[in-house]
Amino acid sequence: MPLSTITETNGSDLWIPPVPSFGATQAERIMAALGPVSNSLPRVDEDTLARYYAYLSLNLSLPLVAHYPQPMNSHERTQFRCTMLELLDPTKYLGDEFDGIFCKTRKGRFEVNLPLTELHLPQGSPGFQLIDDYCHWLWNWR
């Protein structure tokens, strides 16, 4: 099943990722995020991280409530709550094949840059599926 019928480009040949179709599998959603690279999920490298960053930047609505570290009880859900403020471009800031994409978070009056994989979004969060797919790819294809 095709994920998109049109691949758009702007004048500078920058690839604009398609939005996956409704009911797409996790692998299909990840392939849509990474673009036309091969018939299988590509390994994590500088290029694929930059592609995933571009995809998340276009599709993730920030700010988002997240937790760091993962809460284990209701008290920790309040104590560990933070706000994801922005994604940090891995070609300009932190980010590599091991830690992946970083994001700026705020907890109280402190701002901290954390790997996106270290944040835990509530399952009902609008960004949950996007982050979950990204984390699955990063952990399994590096």
C-alpha positions as CSV (number, residue, x, y, z in Angstrom):
1,M,0.0,0.0,0.0
2,P,1.6,3.3,-1.0
3,L,2.1,5.9,1.7
4,S,1.8,8.8,-0.6
5,T,1.1,9.4,-4.3
6,I,3.1,12.6,-4.6
7,T,6.6,13.4,-3.3
8,E,6.8,17.1,-3.0
9,T,10.0,19.1,-3.4
10,N,10.7,22.8,-3.0
11,G,13.0,24.7,-5.4
12,S,16.1,23.6,-3.5
13,D,15.4,19.8,-3.9
14,L,14.6,19.5,-0.2
15,W,12.6,16.4,0.4
16,I,9.2,17.0,2.1
17,P,8.1,13.8,3.8
18,P,4.6,12.6,3.1
19,V,2.0,12.0,5.8
20,P,1.5,8.3,6.3
21,S,-1.9,6.9,5.4
22,F,-4.4,6.1,8.1
23,G,-3.8,2.6,9.5
24,A,-0.2,2.4,8.4
25,T,2.0,0.0,10.3
26,Q,4.9,1.2,12.4
27,A,7.4,0.3,9.7
28,E,5.4,2.2,7.1
29,R,5.2,5.3,9.3
30,I,9.0,5.2,9.9
31,M,9.6,4.8,6.2
32,A,7.4,7.8,5.5
33,A,9.4,9.8,8.0
34,L,12.7,8.8,6.5
35,G,11.8,9.1,2.9
36,P,12.8,7.2,-0.2
37,V,16.0,5.6,1.1
38,S,15.5,1.9,0.4
39,N,13.0,-0.9,0.6
40,S,13.9,-1.6,4.2
41,L,14.3,0.6,7.3
42,P,17.7,2.3,7.1
43,R,20.3,2.3,9.8
44,V,20.8,5.4,12.0
45,D,23.4,7.8,10.7
46,E,23.8,11.6,10.3
47,D,21.6,11.7,7.2
48,T,18.7,9.6,8.5
49,L,18.8,11.5,11.8
50,A,18.5,14.8,9.9
51,R,15.6,13.4,7.9
52,Y,13.8,12.2,11.0
53,Y,14.4,15.6,12.7
54,A,12.8,17.3,9.6
55,Y,9.8,15.0,9.8
56,L,9.3,15.5,13.5
57,S,9.7,19.2,13.2
58,L,6.9,19.3,10.6
59,N,4.6,16.9,12.4
60,L,5.1,17.4,16.2
61,S,3.1,20.1,17.8
62,L,5.1,21.6,20.7
63,P,5.1,22.3,23.6
64,L,4.2,18.8,24.9
65,V,4.0,17.5,28.4
66,A,6.4,14.7,29.1
67,H,8.1,13.0,32.0
68,Y,11.8,12.5,32.8
69,P,12.5,10.0,34.1
70,Q,9.6,7.6,33.5
71,P,7.2,7.9,36.5
72,M,6.3,4.7,38.4
73,N,3.5,6.1,40.5
74,S,1.1,9.1,40.7
75,H,3.4,11.1,42.9
76,E,6.3,10.7,40.4
77,R,3.9,11.7,37.5
78,T,3.7,15.2,39.1
79,Q,7.3,15.2,40.3
80,F,8.9,14.1,37.0
81,R,6.7,16.3,34.7
82,C,8.5,18.5,32.3
83,T,7.6,20.4,29.1
84,M,9.2,19.6,25.7
85,L,9.8,23.0,24.2
86,E,11.7,22.4,21.0
87,L,13.7,19.9,19.0
88,L,17.3,20.6,18.5
89,D,18.7,20.1,14.9
90,P,21.2,17.2,15.1
91,T,23.3,18.8,12.3
92,K,23.8,22.0,14.4
93,Y,23.5,21.0,18.1
94,L,23.7,17.8,20.1
95,G,22.8,14.6,18.4
96,D,24.5,11.5,17.1
97,E,23.9,7.9,16.0
98,F,23.9,6.7,19.7
99,D,21.8,9.4,21.5
100,G,19.7,10.5,18.5
101,I,17.9,13.8,18.5
102,F,17.9,16.0,21.5
103,C,15.2,18.4,22.7
104,K,15.0,21.4,25.0
105,T,12.9,20.8,28.0
106,R,11.7,22.9,31.0
107,K,11.2,21.6,34.5
108,G,10.3,24.4,36.9
109,R,12.7,27.2,36.2
110,F,15.4,25.0,34.6
111,E,15.9,24.3,30.9
112,V,17.7,21.0,30.1
113,N,18.6,19.5,26.8
114,L,17.7,15.7,26.8
115,P,17.8,13.0,24.2
116,L,14.3,12.5,22.9
117,T,14.5,8.8,23.8
118,E,14.8,9.7,27.5
119,L,11.4,11.4,27.6
120,H,8.2,9.6,28.3
121,L,5.0,10.9,26.8
122,P,1.6,9.8,28.2
123,Q,0.0,7.3,25.8
124,G,-2.9,9.6,25.0
125,S,-0.5,12.5,24.1
126,P,-0.8,13.9,20.5
127,G,2.9,13.3,20.0
128,F,3.0,9.8,21.5
129,Q,2.9,7.8,18.2
130,L,5.5,10.0,16.5
131,I,8.0,9.7,19.4
132,D,7.3,6.0,19.9
133,D,8.0,5.3,16.2
134,Y,11.2,7.4,16.3
135,C,12.4,5.6,19.5
136,H,11.7,2.2,18.0
137,W,13.7,3.0,14.9
138,L,16.6,4.6,16.9
139,W,17.0,1.7,19.3
140,N,16.7,-1.1,16.7
141,W,18.6,0.3,13.7
142,R,21.7,1.9,15.2
